[in-house]
Amino acid sequence: MVEARDATGAFCPLLDRLRHRFAGRPAPGPAEVVDFLNTDLPRHTRQFHDDVAVLAVAPHTGPPP
């Protein structure tokens, strides 16, 4: 998504968009981030010209296995 461009050629401001979406809330889980990106990326680009790949991970917070 960092390389996604809008109609004017401007790169997607990924960190700004994530900060704005999740500001004032506890850290989102991977599913929340992926859901947001699935709706936000098409809004920014309007048209896909390449593959899209997303990797969202969360730290393990429980006891060691």
N, C-alpha and C positions, 0 to 999 in steps of 0.2 A: 504494500500500500504506500510505502514511502515513495515509490516511483510513479504512482498514479497521478495523472494530470487532468486538469479540467479543460474546458473548451478553449481557454485562453493560453493553455500550456503551463499553467501554474501547478507546481507539485502539491499534493495533498499535505496539509499541515497535521500529520497524524497525531503527534503529541498534544498539540493544542486542542484538537477535536476530542481526544480521549479525556484530557483534563476537564474540558468544558462539560462533557457528558457525565462524568463521574465525580465532579467536584462536590465536596461537602458530604460525601458518603463513605462508608467503609470500602476498602479495596474490593473491586469486583472480582468475581471468579472467572475462570477461563470461558465458561459458557456465556456469561454476560458480555464479555469483550467480543467474542465471536459474533453473537447476535447483533451487537451494535455495529460492528464492521460490515456485516452482511446487509444492513440497511443504509449505512453511511457511505460506503464506497460507491454504490450506484448513484447516490445523490451528487457526489463530487465529480465523478467521471462522465456520467450520462451514457457512456458507451464503452464496453470492454474491448480491448484490442489484443489482449494477451491472457496468459494464465493468471490465476489468483491463488496464492497459498498463504495460509495463516497458521501460526503455531502459537497457542496460548497455553501457558503452564502456570501452575500454582505451587508454592512451596509445600512440602510435606510438614504438617504441623503436629502429627500424632507421635506416639512413642515409636522407637525404631522397630522394624519388623523382626 
